Amino acid sequence: MTLIKSISGIRGTIGGKVGDNLTPVDAVKFASAYGTFLKQNNSTIIKDRKLKVVIGRDARISGPMIHNLVQNTLIGLGIDVIDLGLSTTPTVEIAVPLEKADGGIILTASHNPKQWNALKLLNNKGEFLNGADGAIILKIAEAEAFDFSEVDHLGEVTENSSYMDIHIDEVLALPLVDVEAVKAKQFKVVVDGVNSSGGIVIPNLLEQMGVEVVKLYCEPNGHFPHNPEPLKEHLGDICKLVVEEKADFGIVVDPDVDRLAFISNDGEMFGEEYTLVAVADYVLGRTKGNTVSNMSSSRALRDITEKHGGKYQASAVGEVNVVTLMKDTNAIIGGEGNGGIIYPESHYGRDSLVGVALFLTHLAKQSLSVAELRASYPHYFMSKNKIELTPQIDVDLILKSMTEKYKNEDISTIDGVKIDFPTEWVHLRKSNTEPIIRIYTEAPSQKEADVLAERFVKELKEIAGI
């Protein structure tokens, strides 16, 4: 079954049977549920005006089809639509409050391959819905409790294709972004936009900061030239091109531009985990405060935070969980170790544009290469593995067995099972976005991280009987 309903949104593969995949019927059903939820939550407002929702999409092939279905469903519910067209997740997030909208929908399956798409749902602050709101929407969808508008009360569409430019302007106006310092360095950067909207917006941002751009896979046609998850095994082409072009570094984003990875000047991965570490180092060096990342993220952020006199805390995996804990602890920067930067000075959402601008400013103020900058940070190494699931596997029972087995260790069950050993850790959890168990490990060397991962993959398979 490849239709997944979670706090991360409604995600599935295109085609197939209704209820098992993200078919046109499912897209309409869940858009109807979201629109109905907004109407129920704003029952006093809709007496005076129509509700308004911002919609944007990444460049994946199914985007226009899903976009039309969702947009026309909202119109049928009597909701006005601000249509951003081709956009990014963080762009839609900043557009919602700027448009004084009641919500937003981003049509993207983020890092998933091209056969996937999704509806990612926002509140009126441009932030992801919490779990309680998501549960209400799922109930509305299940009951098909929709009440569409009569012909004189249908919604209307306003197209606005300027928001990626507005987003760039917002980023360049941030106090800690120093455009003149970056221009003075005359950086040369290779950009892999995985043939989605990042191929437009990231080069435009860089050029406005005086950076020479070498484009790789920046045609937004939705034909992803490699697996769109920005991991080392998928990024051979840009690693090679950075060296060939004698570039200062490389930038990789996922299709909806909320995950950010760097390639060092030597063609090696800077490390997705260290995107947040480097940006946090810059921000904390100029603004004292606390940080948050999720439980699957590197200990390096904790080390950097404590170096600057701040306090670090870890949340459950999921952007909404990170944001909630950031608000609770007044964190000035946070995110996820998968390259997601959340900088509240801009907005509470993972944003590659913010990450790029802050990283460039940080680099411009150092007399270091990107490889040297990476070497200056604490050395941890991660191994990220997964086990494919079948419907017969009881994941909760497996994780319960692991909790019992390691009950004498430092263990957390806030999100799956995380076991902290003195110099290494393992985090086992059911994915919110794919039918898999994720096994993340971290240790002082890659070999130790890999060995720890292999051990736990073997233990999980033995318990699961696979």
N, C-alpha and C positions, 0 to 999 in steps of 0.2 A: 504494500500500500504506500503510495507516494503523495498523499495529501496529508500535510502535517499542520495541526492547529496548536499554537502555543502563544506565549507572551511575546514572541518574536514576530508574530503575524500569522497569516494563512499562506502556506507555501506548498507548491506541488509541481509535478511535471505536466507539461502540456499534452493534451490528447487523452485517449483512454475512456474509462467509464466514469459517469457522474458519481461523486462521493469517494472515488478511489484516486482521482487525479485532479489537477486544477483545470477543469473543463470550463467552457463558457457558462454553463449552468451554475457551477460552483462559484465562479467569479461574480456573477450577478447575485447569487444568494448571499455571499458574504459582504458584498458592497451594500446590499439591501439591509443586512443586519447592522452594519456600521452606521448607515444613514438613519435607520430607525432608532438606534441607540442615541445618536446625537439629538434627534427630535424629542425623545423621551427626557433627555437630560436638560433640554432647553425649552421646555413646554411653555414657560412664561414669555420667553423671548420671541418665539415664532408667532405670537399674536400680533407683534408689531413689525416684524421683518422676516425675510427668508434667511435661513441658515446659509453659511458659505464654507466651502471646503476647497483647499488647494490640492491639486493633483500634479504629479510629475512622474517621469519614468526614466529608466536607463535605456540603453540602446539595444537590448536583446531583441531577437527576431519576433518574439510573440508580443512585444511591448505595445505596438499600435492596436492589435486586436483586443488585448486585455484592457488597455486604456479606454478604448471606445465603449466597451461593455460597462466598465465601472462608471465612467463619466455619465453615460446615458441612464444608468440605473439611478444615480443621484439626482439627475434632472427629473426623472420619473417620480422621485420622492418629494419634489418641490424644493430641492436644495440647489443654490447657485454654485457654480464651479469656476474657480480660477485655474486655468489650464496653463501650466508652465511648459508643457511639451517635454522635449528631451531635457533632462535635468539630473541632479544628484540628490542623494538622501539628505545631506546637510543643507543643500540649497532649499529644498522643500521645507525643512525644519525652520530655517530663518524666515522663509516667506510667510508662514502661518501667522506669527504675531505681527509682522509688518503689514499684512493685509487685514489684520483684525478678523481673521477667519475663525471658525468654530472647530476646525480640525483639518487634517491633511492625510493624504494617502500617497505613499511612494510605491510605484509598481516596479519591483526589483526582487530578484532572488539573491542579491548581494554576491557572494563569492561562488554560488552554485553554478554548475555548467549550464550551457545554453538551453537545454530542454526544460529547465526550471523557470518558474516565475512566482511572484508572491504579491500579496497586499500587505504592506507595512503601515500600521495605523497610528496616527498622531492625535494628541489632544489640542486644545486651543492655545497652548503654550509652544506648540511645535515639538513636543516631547512624546516619546512612545507611551502608549497606554499602559497602565499598571495591570497586574494579574487579575484583580477584581473586575476591572472594566472589561478586560478581554474575556473573562468567564461569562459576563452578561451578554456580550455580543455572540458568543458561541451558543448560548441558550436561545437567543432570538433567532439565530440562523437555524437551529435544530427545530424550533417550533414553527418556522416560516411565518412569524407574526409580523407581516409587513402590511402597511396601509399606504398605497400610492396616491399621488395627488391627482385631482381632476384637471382637465385640460387648461383651464384658466389660471392654474396655480403651479404650472411646471417650472422647474428651475431654468436658469439661463447660464450660458457659458461666456466667460471673458478670457481671451487668450492673452498671455503675457510671457513673451520669450526672453525678457531682459534680465531674468533673475540670476542667471549665472554671473552676469556682469555686476549686478547689485551685490551679490555674494562676495565677489572679488573686492569691490570697494569697501565692504564691511570689514573684511580681513585686513586690508592695507591700512585701515583707520585705527586698528588696535594699537594701544600705547606701546606695547612691547615689540611691535613689528617695526624695524628700522630699515625702510626702503633704501635710503641714501647709503647706509653702511653696506648693504648687499650690492647695490650698483657699483660701488667703489671697488669691489673685489672681482668684478667681471667673471663670474662663475660660468662654467659650461656644464650643462646637465642633460642627461638622456632621460626621456620620459616614455614609459610603457603604459599606454592607456587602455590596453586589452580590447581595443576597438569598441569602446563604449564612451560615455559622456566625459570621463576623465581625460580622454584624448583631446577634448576641446578646452575644458576649463583649467586644467593644470598648466598646459603651455601658455595660455593667456595670462594666468597669474604670474608665471615666471618672467614672461616678457615685460610685464609691467614693473617687475622688480629689477629689470636690467640684466636678466640672465639669458645667455645664449642657449637655445633649446635644440636638441637633436630628437626628432620624433620617431618613435618606434610603435607600431600598432596603434595609431591615434585616429584612425578612420572609424567613426561611430556607426558601423554597419551591423553590429551584433554578432559577427562571426568571430568568436574568440579564438585567437591564434594558438592559445595554450590553455591549460586548465586555469580558470580565472582566480583561483585562490593564490595569493601572492607568497608562495612557499618556494624555497630554494630549488627544489626539483623541477619547478615549472619555469624557471627564470634564466635558463642558460643563454638565451639570445641577448638579453640586456646586459648580463654580466660580461659577455664577450664584447659587446658594442661599447661599453663604458671604457674598457681598456683600449680598444681600437681608436676611439675618438679622443683619447687622452682627456676624458671628461673629469670634472671634479667629483661627481657622483651620479648615481642614477635614482630615479623615482619610479615606483610601481604603485598603482592603485587598483582596487577591485572595480567591478562594473558600476557600482553605485557610489564610489569615491568616499567611503567612510573608513576604509582600511588603507594604511600607508606603510610601505616598506622602502628602505633605502639600499642601494648598492654602493659600497665603498669605492674609492678611486682605483683600488687594486683589483676590482672585479669580484670581490668577495661580498657576501651578504653582510650588511650592517647588523641584521637581525631584527625581525619584526618586534620582538620583545623590547629591543633597545630604542625603537622609535619613541615610545613614551618616556623611557629613561632619559634620553638626550633632551627632549623638549622640556621635561620636568626639571632637569638640571638647570636649564636656562631660566625658566620661569621662577623657580625657587631661589635662584641666585639674586633675583631682583624684587621678589615679592615673598615675604615669609608666609608660610602656611602649611596646610596638611594635604595629603594625597590619598587617593583610593584607586585600587585596581581590583580585578576579580581574582578568585582563588586559583585560577589556572595561569596566572601571570607570574613573571620572574620576581625573585627576591631582590633583584637589583634595584627596583624602584624603592623598596623599603630602605635599602642602604643609602641611596642618594637622598631620600627625604630626611633621614636621620642625620646625615652629614650637614644638611642645611638647617637643622634644628626643628624640623617639623615632625608630625606624627603620621604614620602610614596605617591604613586599615584595608582589609580585604573583604569584598562582597561576594555574594553568589554570582555565578556567571549570568550574563545578560545585561544589556545596556541599561535597562530600566532599573536593575538592582544596583548597578554602579552609581547611577545618577541619584537614586534615593539615599545611598550612604554618603555620597559627596555632599548632598544638601544637609544631611544630619550632622556631619562633622565639619561643615564649612570648608571643605577641600577647595583649594584654588586651582588644582589641575588633577586630572585622573583619566581613566580610560581602561582599555583592555589590552592585554599583551599581544593581541593579534594585529597591532598597528593602529588601534583606535584611540585618537586623542580627543578628550573632552575638556574644553577650556571655558568655564562658565563666564568669563569676561566677554566671550562671544555668544555662546549659547550652550545649553545642556544636551549636546549630541556629538557623536563621533564625527570628526571633520578633518579630512585630509588637507583641505586648503589651509586651515588654521595651522595644522601640523607642519606643512611645507614652509609657510611664512615664518613661523617661529624657529624652525630648524635652520633655515637660511640665515636668519638674524644671528642665531647662536654661533653658527659657523663663521660668519663674517667678523664676529668680535673675538675669534680665536686665531692664533697663528698656527693652526693645526690642519692637517689633511683630515678627510673623513675617516680614513683608516686609523690615523693617530688618535682622533677623538674617540672612536670606538674602543681602542686599546686602553684608554684612560678610565674606563668604567669597570665596575666589579665583574669578574669573569664567572658567569654561570652558563651552563649549556642545557638545552631542553631537547627532549624527544617527544614527538607528538604522533600518537598511533591511534588506531580505531579498530573496532571489531564490528563487522556487519551483523545486523540483527534479523531474525526471522520472527513472525508473529507468535511462534510457540515459546520463545525465550522470555522468561520472567526476570526482567532486569532488576526490579526492586528486590527480589529474593536473592539474586546474585550479589548485589551491593550490600545487603544485610549480612550475608555470609562473610564478605570481606571485612565488614565492620567488626563482627564477632572474632574473626581470626586475628585481627590486629588491635584488639581492644586495649592492650597494654602500651600501645604507642600513643603519641600526641595526635589525636584524630578529630576531625570535624565532619559533621554530617549536615551542615547547612545546605550544601549543594552536592549531592552524590556522596562520595567518600574521599576526603583528603587526609593522607597520612604523612605527617611531618617527621622525618628521621633527622638526626643531628646535622648532617651535611647535605641532605637531599630530601626530595619529597615526590609523592605520586598523587595524582588527582584522577579519580575514576567517576565518570558521570554519563548519564544519558543525554545525548544531544537534543537541543530544542529544535534543530532545523533539519536533521537527517536521521534515518533509522539506524543509528549506530551507538555504541558505547565509546566514548573518548577516553584514552589513556595518556595523560600528560605526566612527564617526569622532568625533574631538574636536578642537576648535580654539578660538582666542580669541574668535570670533564665530560666531553661528548661520549666517550666510551662508557663511563659510569652511568650516564643518563640512559644510553641505549641498552645497557645490560639490565638496569632496573626496569625499563619498559618491557623488555623481552620476558623478564621474570613474571611481571604482572599480566601480560598478555597470556602467557602460558597458564597462570593460575586461574584467570577468568574463564579461559576456554575449558579448563578441566571442570570447573564448577558448572558451567553451562552445558557441558557434554558435547562440545563441538570441536 
